[in-house]
Amino acid sequence: MDFADLGKQQVKNIDQPVQVYRIELDRSPDEVGASGTSQAGILELPDKPSVVVLPFTNMSKDTEQDYFADGI
């Protein structure tokens, strides 16, 4: 496994450019399809839909709104 340096990239919602790297996996020719993409990296969809919910943060200065962020 190797890492490729992609340099500094501008990303959404971050003021400063971020150093970005790509992981290059050692793959045998059998694992790479005709288009050059890895067949091992394709994941199957789950039987049931799923959603990830991250915790909310009260971004207002009003501490009385903490319950709202906690409730969501």
Helices and strands as residue ranges (DSSP letters): E 2-9, E 18-24, G 29-31, G 63-65, H 66-71
